[in-house]
Amino acid sequence: MRPRPRAAAGALAAGVFVLAAACATPGPPAAPARPSGLRPYTVNGETYRPLRDWQGYGEMGVASWYGHPHHGRTTASGERFDSFGAWTAAHKLLPFHVCVEVENLENGEKVTVRINDRGPFAKGRVIDLSKRAAERIGLVESGVGAVRLEAVSLADASGRCAAEAADSFWSRLRGLFASR
């Protein structure tokens, strides 16, 4: 008696899931990065003083996103901006390496991003998201949207926020099953 194709595919999918979960078992937690970018700076005649005490910081306002024209350029933190692959953002006052949860107030979607740049300097805006992060919460088409943000942690030494690591695992797993 030959196995049924659907049953075999289901068993294979279950095996892949178990194997992927086993491979994704985290080792010891990575040490957190240190906040940086704490020196005051001036843009358009206004001086900004980044927060040394950022824990519990929250804010509501308008988010925007920045993409292609800035992709590959150096950010204020010194790293290359990756609009399409990174979960990052620009903020005027939060230190670099702080992880921020951003919620789109229109649809309730949330994303966690790491601060690695300065801005936005457009009047009334509180955060600039990478295109990837803006896509996650549904801001790409409108370009801007009302958000609530909260500083939640520091990134690990590799520059990843805890939520980003978990999201990356599930994205890879969904990709395995979508390609069937």
KOLZASE-42150 format. One line per field, with one value per residue: residue number from 0; residue in three letters; x, y, z of N, C-alpha, C in turn. Coordinates in pm, whole numbers, plus 50000, padded with zeros to 5 digits. Layout:
// KOLZASE-42150
nr <- (NUM,...)
rest <- (ALA,...)
n.px <- (X,...)
n.py <- (Y,...)
n.pz <- (Z,...)
ca.px <- (X,...)
ca.py <- (Y,...)
ca.pz <- (Z,...)
c.px <- (X,...)
c.py <- (Y,...)
c.pz <- (Z,...)
***
This chain:
// KOLZASE-42150
nr <- (0,1,2,3,4,5,6,7,8,9,10,11,12,13,14,15,16,17,18,19,20,21,22,23,24,25,26,27,28,29,30,31,32,33,34,35,36,37,38,39,40,41,42,43,44,45,46,47,48,49,50,51,52,53,54,55,56,57,58,59,60,61,62,63,64,65,66,67,68,69,70,71,72,73,74,75,76,77,78,79,80,81,82,83,84,85,86,87,88,89,90,91,92,93,94,95,96,97,98,99,100,101,102,103,104,105,106,107,108,109,110,111,112,113,114,115,116,117,118,119,120,121,122,123,124,125,126,127,128,129,130,131,132,133,134,135,136,137,138,139,140,141,142,143,144,145,146,147,148,149,150,151,152,153,154,155,156,157,158,159,160,161,162,163,164,165,166,167,168,169,170,171,172,173,174,175,176,177,178,179)
rest <- (MET,ARG,PRO,ARG,PRO,ARG,ALA,ALA,ALA,GLY,ALA,LEU,ALA,ALA,GLY,VAL,PHE,VAL,LEU,ALA,ALA,ALA,CYS,ALA,THR,PRO,GLY,PRO,PRO,ALA,ALA,PRO,ALA,ARG,PRO,SER,GLY,LEU,ARG,PRO,TYR,THR,VAL,ASN,GLY,GLU,THR,TYR,ARG,PRO,LEU,ARG,ASP,TRP,GLN,GLY,TYR,GLY,GLU,MET,GLY,VAL,ALA,SER,TRP,TYR,GLY,HIS,PRO,HIS,HIS,GLY,ARG,THR,THR,ALA,SER,GLY,GLU,ARG,PHE,ASP,SER,PHE,GLY,ALA,TRP,THR,ALA,ALA,HIS,LYS,LEU,LEU,PRO,PHE,HIS,VAL,CYS,VAL,GLU,VAL,GLU,ASN,LEU,GLU,ASN,GLY,GLU,LYS,VAL,THR,VAL,ARG,ILE,ASN,ASP,ARG,GLY,PRO,PHE,ALA,LYS,GLY,ARG,VAL,ILE,ASP,LEU,SER,LYS,ARG,ALA,ALA,GLU,ARG,ILE,GLY,LEU,VAL,GLU,SER,GLY,VAL,GLY,ALA,VAL,ARG,LEU,GLU,ALA,VAL,SER,LEU,ALA,ASP,ALA,SER,GLY,ARG,CYS,ALA,ALA,GLU,ALA,ALA,ASP,SER,PHE,TRP,SER,ARG,LEU,ARG,GLY,LEU,PHE,ALA,SER,ARG)
n.px <- (50084,50064,50178,49956,49967,49895,49900,50167,50285,50187,50309,50575,50577,50526,50756,50953,50881,50934,51210,51298,51219,51381,51633,51618,51632,51717,52042,52250,52139,52223,52449,52329,52334,52506,52356,52394,52496,52443,52520,52441,52293,52258,52008,51883,51894,51786,51852,51897,51873,51962,51799,51913,51792,51591,51420,51090,50995,50745,50532,50303,50205,50279,50389,50626,50778,51094,51272,51388,51552,51729,51835,52111,52276,52480,52378,52300,52405,52617,52595,52500,52202,51927,51656,51480,51523,51569,51460,51430,51458,51430,51476,51440,51524,51564,51819,52064,52028,51816,51519,51202,50856,50614,50292,50035,49777,49545,49490,49578,49800,50134,50488,50827,51109,51455,51632,51840,51909,51880,51607,51259,51274,51071,50800,50591,50621,50708,50856,51055,51022,51183,51118,51039,50948,50738,50569,50489,50311,50123,50163,50273,50135,49982,50185,50215,50106,49903,50054,50146,50421,50660,50945,51106,51323,51676,51865,52026,52377,52427,52263,51992,51649,51451,51190,51223,51394,51230,51024,51163,51221,50959,50883,51063,50978,50711,50770,50883,50658,50495,50616,50547)
n.py <- (49882,50212,50526,50800,51100,51350,51292,51225,51469,51625,51499,51547,51829,51865,51750,51923,52155,52080,52034,52292,52440,52322,52395,52665,52706,52914,53010,53113,53435,53719,53978,54303,54584,54896,55207,55474,55778,56007,56270,56621,56774,56984,57083,57258,57496,57426,57282,56955,56733,56424,56163,56045,55897,55686,55474,55358,55565,55723,55820,55997,56061,56159,55927,55860,55726,55633,55566,55446,55676,55711,55468,55261,55471,55631,55620,55831,55692,55567,55331,55152,55241,55033,55015,54822,54576,54598,54640,54921,55266,55628,55871,56172,56206,55964,55736,55568,55223,55168,54985,55019,54999,55041,55147,55148,55363,55360,55101,54923,54763,54653,54710,54635,54831,54928,55206,55387,55615,55973,56202,56228,56542,56690,56901,56818,56542,56232,55995,55822,55552,55254,55130,54864,54830,55014,54895,54671,54777,54899,55158,55238,55305,55537,55695,55845,55834,55819,55733,55543,55528,55338,55307,55007,54832,54751,54682,54369,54277,54221,54392,54342,54350,54187,54115,54128,53913,53692,53737,53708,53432,53320,53432,53308,53045,53058,53116,52876,52708,52847,52819,52576)
n.pz <- (50000,49905,50045,50101,49906,50027,50302,50333,50267,50478,50697,50632,50645,50918,51022,50922,51060,51329,51312,51234,51458,51651,51560,51597,51864,52120,52228,52499,52612,52411,52497,52587,52362,52396,52477,52247,52075,52224,52242,52229,51936,51646,51420,51149,51299,51545,51859,51973,52246,52313,52499,52808,53000,52894,52939,52952,52800,52612,52340,52131,51797,51460,51225,50967,50668,50529,50233,49930,49822,50033,50085,50153,50221,50475,50810,51097,51310,51200,51058,50756,50587,50551,50389,50298,50420,50692,51034,51136,51255,51263,51512,51696,51965,52110,52217,52008,51931,52099,52135,51997,52028,51789,51723,51490,51503,51358,51263,51456,51419,51501,51532,51609,51627,51579,51692,51482,51356,51304,51319,51240,51071,50973,51036,51309,51297,51453,51431,51191,50985,50856,50525,50530,50797,50796,50609,50754,50943,50789,50665,50424,50180,50248,50343,50575,50920,51218,51522,51814,52024,52210,52410,52458,52513,52498,52204,52119,52125,51859,51730,51716,51803,52052,51969,51695,51638,51699,51516,51278,51275,51252,51008,50830,50861,50768,50504,50418,50403,50228,49985,49889)
ca.px <- (50000,50146,50127,49883,50051,49863,49947,50313,50317,50160,50415,50696,50564,50542,50899,51026,50851,51009,51351,51320,51208,51499,51747,51599,51638,51817,52149,52246,52103,52334,52460,52266,52418,52506,52298,52493,52434,52389,52564,52348,52322,52175,51958,51798,51896,51730,51940,51830,51952,51913,51763,51995,51696,51493,51330,50952,50960,50634,50495,50205,50225,50271,50504,50644,50881,51189,51312,51486,51657,51822,51885,52255,52350,52520,52287,52367,52477,52735,52570,52431,52057,51866,51513,51398,51546,51592,51353,51497,51386,51498,51407,51520,51573,51601,51954,52080,52018,51694,51411,51078,50734,50535,50157,49953,49652,49430,49457,49625,49920,50253,50619,50937,51222,51573,51671,51976,51926,51817,51498,51236,51279,50950,50718,50483,50649,50780,50945,51067,51043,51229,51003,50996,50868,50614,50484,50436,50197,50029,50181,50344,50051,49947,50309,50218,49993,49908,50113,50190,50546,50709,51077,51083,51444,51795,51897,52139,52505,52426,52177,51856,51553,51398,51073,51271,51447,51116,50954,51246,51199,50826,50882,51132,50893,50601,50828,50898,50529,50438,50680,50496)
ca.py <- (50000,50333,50635,50905,51219,51454,51249,51235,51612,51672,51447,51621,51964,51856,51725,52048,52247,52035,52059,52437,52484,52276,52476,52803,52714,53014,52984,53216,53564,53807,54096,54417,54691,55015,55323,55570,55894,56086,56409,56716,56806,57093,57071,57372,57595,57374,57187,56838,56667,56287,56122,55945,55814,55657,55367,55400,55679,55702,55940,55980,56161,56115,55854,55855,55628,55676,55448,55437,55778,55703,55331,55246,55584,55616,55681,55908,55600,55519,55211,55173,55232,54928,55043,54710,54455,54622,54690,55035,55393,55751,55947,56289,56208,55835,55692,55458,55086,55150,54920,55093,54940,55143,55099,55229,55384,55338,54958,54845,54684,54695,54664,54678,54879,54976,55342,55392,55737,56093,56257,56312,56685,56753,56948,56734,56399,56183,55884,55781,55408,55193,55089,54731,54849,55084,54795,54584,54838,54955,55302,55269,55375,55672,55769,55891,55786,55841,55619,55551,55455,55315,55247,54883,54760,54774,54574,54289,54322,54208,54496,54293,54359,54054,54089,54110,53777,53600,53760,53653,53288,53288,53468,53201,52925,53081,53108,52734,52650,52921,52778,52443)
ca.pz <- (50000,49894,50130,50031,49889,50125,50433,50330,50271,50614,50783,50597,50699,51063,51047,50896,51170,51447,51285,51237,51597,51723,51516,51641,52009,52148,52324,52603,52553,52376,52581,52520,52310,52481,52408,52197,52010,52335,52236,52167,51797,51597,51283,51113,51406,51670,51926,52031,52350,52328,52635,52877,53071,52790,52979,52974,52715,52522,52264,52023,51693,51322,51172,50822,50636,50427,50157,49822,49809,50145,50096,50133,50278,50614,50908,51201,51398,51128,50979,50628,50596,50471,50394,50256,50498,50835,51122,51198,51252,51304,51617,51734,52103,52167,52183,51914,51985,52177,52061,52015,51972,51720,51692,51400,51575,51270,51244,51570,51386,51575,51488,51696,51547,51652,51652,51429,51278,51359,51239,51121,51101,50920,51147,51357,51286,51570,51398,51051,50981,50731,50445,50578,50918,50757,50545,50858,51013,50692,50641,50300,50081,50293,50366,50714,50999,51363,51593,51954,52036,52346,52420,52532,52552,52415,52111,52164,52069,51713,51677,51697,51912,52081,51883,51558,51628,51695,51390,51172,51276,51197,50866,50758,50864,50674,50371,50383,50368,50115,49860,49850)
c.px <- (50088,50088,50056,49970,50022,49914,50099,50355,50295,50268,50546,50692,50583,50688,50983,51004,50932,51157,51383,51314,51330,51621,51737,51605,51749,51922,52139,52212,52226,52332,52393,52372,52416,52437,52410,52420,52374,52434,52457,52390,52223,52139,51863,51785,51837,51824,51857,51925,51896,51897,51861,51905,51579,51391,51191,50908,50845,50593,50388,50229,50213,50402,50507,50748,50973,51251,51421,51589,51763,51887,52035,52338,52384,52422,52368,52445,52601,52712,52500,52281,52007,51715,51428,51415,51554,51467,51413,51414,51478,51411,51499,51587,51616,51742,51953,52080,51899,51589,51280,50963,50650,50400,50087,49816,49528,49390,49506,49748,50041,50379,50722,51055,51336,51609,51817,52003,51855,51712,51368,51235,51166,50860,50605,50509,50735,50877,50940,51102,51109,51104,50949,50907,50736,50517,50415,50312,50103,50041,50240,50257,50018,50071,50325,50098,50013,49958,50131,50321,50588,50846,51066,51209,51563,51811,52010,52265,52511,52331,52034,51773,51493,51280,51116,51323,51333,51043,51031,51227,51066,50816,50949,51044,50775,50649,50847,50766,50465,50495,50632,50397)
c.py <- (50124,50440,50738,51029,51327,51418,51262,51381,51668,51627,51521,51761,51963,51834,51849,52146,52209,52063,52209,52489,52442,52360,52619,52816,52811,52964,53088,53351,53649,53928,54214,54515,54807,55128,55416,55684,55988,56232,56498,56744,56913,57068,57188,57472,57549,57269,57079,56772,56526,56247,56019,55848,55787,55550,55423,55517,55639,55832,55901,56091,56098,56047,55868,55747,55685,55553,55473,55549,55770,55566,55324,55360,55557,55689,55760,55819,55542,55392,55246,55152,55125,54943,54918,54585,54475,54673,54806,55161,55507,55821,56059,56277,56074,55794,55582,55327,55066,55087,54987,55015,55053,55081,55197,55242,55361,55190,54868,54760,54742,54638,54713,54712,54923,55114,55338,55520,55853,56145,56209,56460,56762,56786,56849,56584,56353,56069,55859,55634,55365,55148,54954,54745,54917,54987,54709,54644,54914,55104,55337,55348,55517,55758,55817,55832,55814,55715,55652,55473,55446,55250,55125,54812,54814,54657,54490,54337,54309,54309,54453,54313,54220,54021,54064,53967,53676,53614,53697,53501,53252,53324,53360,53076,52940,53068,52964,52676,52721,52873,52641,52451)
c.pz <- (50000,49985,50043,50020,49994,50263,50440,50338,50411,50710,50757,50656,50850,51098,51027,51011,51295,51430,51293,51380,51677,51686,51569,51793,52045,52247,52434,52541,52525,52468,52510,52467,52409,52406,52362,52129,52113,52334,52176,52022,51751,51451,51260,51228,51539,51728,51994,52131,52371,52475,52690,52952,52977,52832,53007,52888,52622,52456,52163,51922,51556,51283,51021,50795,50530,50362,50056,49815,49919,50157,50064,50187,50424,50705,51010,51298,51330,51047,50849,50646,50500,50481,50372,50342,50648,50907,51201,51183,51293,51408,51660,51871,52162,52125,52077,51992,52077,52085,52099,51953,51915,51682,51602,51467,51489,51263,51358,51542,51458,51512,51590,51607,51638,51600,51606,51350,51349,51262,51300,51162,51033,51039,51180,51351,51403,51540,51248,51050,50851,50654,50494,50702,50887,50690,50651,50924,50919,50666,50505,50203,50122,50314,50508,50788,51146,51433,51741,51958,52181,52338,52509,52579,52474,52321,52171,52092,51917,51648,51655,51823,51931,51990,51739,51539,51618,51562,51274,51163,51209,51050,50783,50751,50769,50530,50324,50334,50249,49983,49812,49738)
***
